[in-house]
Amino acid sequence: MALRGMESESGPRWRTMGRAFANRNYRLFFAGQGVSLVGTWMTRLATSWLIYRLAGGDAPWLLGVVGFAGLAPTFFLGPVAGVFVDRWDRHRVLVVTQILSLLQSAALAGVAFHGGSGSIMIGLVVALSLAQGAINAFDMPARQSLMIEMVGRREDLPSAIALNSSLVNGARLVGPALAGMVIALVGEAWCFAIDAISYVGVVAALLAMRLTPKPRPPATGSVFGRLTEGARYAFGFPPIRALLLLLAQVSFATMPQSVLMPVFVARVLGGGPYTLGLLSASQGCGALAGALYLASRPSVLGLGRVVVGATLVLSLGLLGFSQSSSVWLSAVLIAAVGAGMMAHMAATNTLIQTMVDEDKRGRVMGFYGMAFQGVAPFGSLLGGWLAGRYGSRPVVLGAGLVVMAGGLTFATQLPRLRRHARPLYKKLGILPSDRPDEVAAVMASPPALRETA
C-alpha cells in the first residue's frame, strides 16, 4: 500500500542509493573521507603489526592493551561528548577532530621513524592510541549528527548513511592490502605518514562546505543533567535500549578477533604481512558487501530481522574462522564476519536514527558510539589476556558463541519491541492505522519515511 507506493516512486535502486550526491556538501565530504579512510585503515593494521613485531612473546597481551587504549576513551567520554555535540556547532567540532587526528598520526610516524627500544616505542604507541581514542569520542557523535546537515534534506539521509558505510568498508578493503605491501617494502612508519597526509584532504573538504547555520536551543541545565536526560531517553525506550545492548554485546565479543589477527596469522596460519593484509582486505570486502546489501534493499520491511540474521552470520563466521587452518578458507570465513558485522551495525544505526528526536541526536549517538566502540576495548583487553593463557583459537570460538547467544535473545524480543515501537511509527506516518498486519515494519524504516510517508 503506502510503503509499496513509496518504493515505486523512488526509482531504480542505484538512483536511490546515489541521491545524496546531489548535495555539494556531501560530495565534498565523501571525496575527503575516501582519501582519509584509506590512511586510517593502513594505520590500524600497521599499529597491530608494529606491536606484534616489537613485543614478541607478549604480543597477545600487548595487542589487547593497544586496542583498549585506542577505544576505551569512547566508553568514558562518548556520552559526555554527545552532550556537547548537541550544544556546539557540529561542523566546527568535526574540523577540529580531523586536525587533531592529523597531528596524532604525524606523531605516530615520528615515533616509528625514530625507533628506539621496544618498550619505549610500545609505551608511546599506547599513549598516542589513547589520544586518538579521546578524539574519536567527540568525532563519532559529531559526524553522525552532522550527516543530516550535509545532505540538506531528510529524505536523502538513508542514501548518505548507506554511501558512508560503503565508503568506510571500501577503504577497509584497500587500506589493509596497501598497508601490507608498504610494511613489507619500507616498514610501518610510512603507513603512519601516509595517514597523516590523507587528513589534509578531509580537512580541506570540510572547510570548503557551505552549511546553513542552524540555531541551537539555549543550553539549559548542567552537563550531568543533560547527560541524565539523554540516558533516560535512550534506555527508557525498549527498542533503542535493546538495539544498543545487542550492539554492545556484539562489539565486546567481536573485538578480540580483530586485535588478535596478527597472532592468528603468524601462529595459526604461518603467514606474514601479506597474509595479514589479505585477511583484513577480505573482511573489508565482506563488510562492503553487507553495506551495499542494505543500501540496495527495495523495501524497508524486515530490518529487525536483518539485525538478527546479520548477527547469526557473524557468529557462524567467527566459529568457522576459529577452527580454520587454511589461509583461503579463513579469508572466506572472515569475509562473512565482515558482512555480518557491517550489516548489523548499519541496520542498528538506521533504526536508532529513525526513532531519535533531533534535539537528542548527539547524545543518543554518543551512547551509540559507547556501545559500538566504547565496550570493544574491554573485549580487546580480556581477549588478549585469554589468548596469552589459552591461545587465540578458543578466544575466537568463545566470541562466536557469545554473539550467537545475543542474536538469538534479540530474536525472541522482536515481537515485544515491535509493539513498543508501533505507536511511534504510526505517529510518524510509517505505519498506516488500517494495516495492522504491517506491524512487522516497526523495526524497519529509514529516516526518509518521516518526510515521504
N, C-alpha and C positions, 0 to 999 in steps of 0.2 A: 504494500500500500504506500504510505508516505515514504518509508525508508527505501523501497524499491524505486519510487519515482525519483528520489534524490540521487540514487545510484545512476539511473539512466541519464539524468541531466549532467552528470559530472564528466561525461565523455570518456574517451579511451583511458585506460589505466595510466599510460605513460604521461598523458597530459595532466591528469590529476596529481601524479607524483611531482611533476615539474613546475606546478603553477607558482610555487614560492619564488622561482627565478624571475618572475615578472617584477619583483621588488628589487630595486637597485641596491638597497642596504643589505639585503640577504645575499645577493650575488657577490658583493664585496666580502661579506663575512665568510661565505663558502670558499671563495678563492684563497683568502688569507689562511683560513683554517686548514685547507687542503695541503698547504705547504708546511704549516707548523705541526700538524699532527703526525706527519711522517717523521719529523725530527723527534717528537715526543716518544713514539714507539721505538725509535732507534735508541734513545736514552734508556728506556726501560729494559730492553734486552742487554744493552752494554753494561748497565749497572749490575745486573744479575751475574753476568759473565765475569766482570771485574772482581766482584766479591768472591765468586767461586774460585777464581784463579789465585787470589791473594790469601784466601782462608784455608785452602787445603782440606784437612780432615774436619775442620769446624764449619765447613760450608753450609750444611743444612741449617744449623742453629743461626748462623750469621745472616743467611739469606732471609730467615724469618724475622730477624731483628731489623734489617733494612726495609723489608716490606712493612713491618709495623711502624717504623719511623715515618715512612712516606704517606701512610694513610691514617694513622691514629689521630692526628690533629682534626681531621674531618669529624670524627666521633665527638670530640670535646668542643670544637669550635663551630661545627656546621649549623646547629640550631641557632646559636647566638649570631652567627654571620647572617642567617636568614632574617633576623630582626632588623639588622642594619640595612640589608638589601631592600627591605620594604620601606625604609626611610630615605635612603640615599639615591642618587642618580645611578641607575644600573649600568649605563654606558660608561660612565667615568670609573666605576668600580672595575669593570672588565678591562679597560685600558690599563689601569694600574696593576691588576693581577698579571697581565701579559708582560708588562715591562719588568716586573719583579721576577717572573719566570725566566725571562731572557737573562737577567743577571745571575740567577741561580744556576742555569745551565753553563754560563760562561765560567762561573766559579768552579763548577764540577770539572769542566775541561781543564782549567788551570791546575787543579789538584792532580788530575790524571797525567797531564804533560810533565808536571814537576817530579812526580814519582816520590820516592822515599820509602821508609819502612812500611811493611804491610799493615801493621797495627795502627800506625798514624793515618795512613790513607783510608783504612776502613772506618776509623773514627770520624774523619772529615766527610766521607761519603754519607755516613749515618746522619751527621749534623745537617748536611745540605738536603738530604731527603726529608728530614723533619721540617726544614724551612719550606720546601716545596709543598709539603702536606698542609702547612698553615695557609699558604697562598691558595691552594686548591679549595680549602674550606670556604673561602669567600667567592672563588671563581665559579663553582658549580651552581649555587643558587642564583648568582647574578646572570650567568649565561642562560640558564633555563628561563628565568623570569624576563630576560630581555628579548627572547625569541618573538614574542607577540608584537613588540615594538618594532623589531626589524622588518617583519613581513607586512606590518601596517593593518592588514585585515585579518580578523579572527578566522575566517573561513580558509585562509592559506596556512594556518598553523599546523594542521596534520601533515601537509606536504613538507613544511620546514622541518618538523620532527623526524620524518622518515628520511629526508635527504641528509640531515645531520648525522643520523645513526649510520646511514650508508657510508658517509664520508669518514666517520671515525673508524669503521671497520675496513674500508678500502685502504686507509692509511695503515691499519693494523696488518694488512696483507703485504704492503710494500715495505713499511719501515723495518720490521724484523729481518726480512730477507736481505735488505740493503745493509742493515747493521751486521749481519753475519759475514757478509763479504768485506765490509770495512774493517771489522775486528780482525779477520784473518789476514788482511793485507797490511794495515797500518796501526791497528790497536784501538782500544776503547776510547781513547781521548778524542779522536777525530769524530766519533759519533756525538759526543757531548758538544763539540764545537759546531758541528752542523746543526744540531738542535738549537743552539743559541742564535745562530744566524737566521734560522727559519722563523723565529719570533718577530723579526723585523717586518715580514710580510703581513702578519695578522695585526700588528700594531698600526701599520700604515693603513690597512683596510678599515680598522675601527675609527681611526681619525678622519678618514675620507667619508664616513657615513653622514647623512643628513637626517637626523632624527628630530621629530617634533617634540619639544619638551612637554611632558605630561605633568600636570600639577599633582603634587603629593599631598595627601591629607596631613594636617599638622600632627607631628609626633606627640602623642599623649601617653602618660604613664611611664614607668621605669622600664628598663630593658628586661628585667626579670618578669615584670607584669606582662609585657608584650610576648615574651617567650612562653610564659604560662598559658596565655590566651591561645597562642598558636598550637601548643601541645594539646590543650583540651579540644581544640577544633579538629586536629589531625587524628588523635587517638580516641576521640569521642564518637566518631562516625565509623561503624563497624567495617564497611567496605574499604575505606582508606587504611584503617588500622590493620586489617588482615593482609592487605597488599604490602604494606610497609614491613610487617613482621615476617612474611614469607620472603621478601627481598633480603631482609637482614639475615635470615637463616641460610638462604642460598649463597649469599656473598661470604658469610662466615665459613661455610663448608667448602666452597669452591676455591677460595684464595690459596690454600696450600698447594694445589696443583700448579698454579701459575708460578708461585715462588720457588717450588722445588723442581721446576722444569730443567734447569742446568744439571742438577744432581741426577735426575731421571735419565737425561740424555747421556751423561758420562758413564754412570754406573750400571744402568739397566740396558741401554741401547748401544753403549760403547761408541758414541759419537762425539763430535766437537762442535765448533761454532756453526758450521754449515748445517748440521743436523738440527741444532737448536733453532737456527733461522727457518729451516723447513717446517718444523713443528709449529713454531709461532705463526708463520705465514699460513699454514693450514688452518689453525684455529681462527685466524683473522678472516680467511676465506669462508669458513663456515658461518662466522658471525655476520659477514656481509650478506650471505645468502639468507640468513634469518631476518636481517633488516629489510632486504628487498621483498621478501615474502610478505612481511607486514605491510609494506608500502603499497603492494600490488593487490591486496585483498579487495575484491569488488564489493564486499558487504561488511557492514560494521557489526553484524550479528556474530556472537560466539567468541568475543575476545577474551572473556573469562575462561573459556575452555582452552583457548590458546595458551594462557598462562599455565594451566595445568599440563597441557601437552608438552610445552617447551621445557617445563621443569623435569618431566619424566625423560625426555630425550637427553637432557643434560645429565641426569643421574645415570642413565644407561651408558652414555659415553664415558663417564668417569669410571664406572665399574669395568668396562671393557679395557680402557686405557691402563688401568692398574694391573691388568693381567697380561698385557701385550709385551712381547719381546722383539717384535718386528718393527722396523722404522716405518715402513709404508702402511702397515695396519695401524700403527699408532697415529700416523698422520690422518688417516680416515676417521679414527675414533675421536681425535682431538678436534677435528672439524665439526663433528656432531656436538661436542662440548661447546664450541664457539657458537654454533647455530642456536642451541638451546638457551645458552646464557643471554645471547643478544635478543632473541625473541621474547624471553621472559622479562628482561629489563625494559625493553622498548614498550611492550604491551602494558607493563605496570606504570611506566611513565605516562603513557597516553591516558590510561584510566584515571590516574590521580589528577593530571592536569585538566581532565574533563570535569571533574567534580569540585575542584577547589575554587573558592572565591578569590577574585582578583586581588583584593587588599591583603590577603593572607598568602598569596602565592610564594613570596620569598621565604616565608617561614616554613611552609609545608615542603618546599623544595629543599630547604635546609635539612629537614628531617629525612627527606628522600636521599640526600647526599650522605647523611649519617647512616642510613640503612644500607645504601649501595656501597659506599667506600669506607664509612667510619667503622663498621664492625669487622670489615675484612682483615685489618691488621691483627686483631686478636686471633682470628683463624690462622693468619700467617705465622704468628709467634708460636701458637700451640702446635701447628703443623710442623714447623721447623724443629721444635723440641722433640716431638714424637718421632719424626723421621730420623733424628740423630740416635734415638734409642732402638727403634724397631724397623727402620728402613722406610723408603718412600712409597713402596707398593701398598703396605697396609694403610698408610695415611690417605692415599687417593681412594682406596677401596672404601674406607670409612666415610670419606666425603660423599661418595656416591650414594651410600645408604642414608646418610642424613638428608641429602637433597631429595631423595625419593620419598622419605617419610614426610617431609614438608609439603611436597606436591600432592601426595595422597590426602593429607589432612586438609589442605586447602580445597581439594575437590569435594570433600564431604561438607564443607561450609558454604559452597556456592549457592544452594537454594536459599539459605538464610540471608546471605549477603545480597542476593537479588531482591528479596523482599524489602530490605532496608533501603536499597538504592532506588527502588521503583518510584516512590513519591517525588524524589528529586528529579528524576529523568522525565516524569510526567509534567512537572512544573516547567522544565526547560523545553518541553515540546518534543522530546525524543521518543517517548512512548505515547502513542495515541490512547486515549481513555477507552475507546471502543474495541481495543485489540488486546484483551488480557493474555492471549496466547503468545504475545511478543514480549512477555516478561523476561525471556531469556536474553533480551538485548540490554538489560540494565547494566551489565558489566562490559558493554561492547560499543562504545561510541567515542569518536574523536571530538575535540572541542569545536570543530567547524559546525557540527549539527546544532549547536546552540543558536547559531545565526540562521542556518538554512532550513531548519525544521519548521 
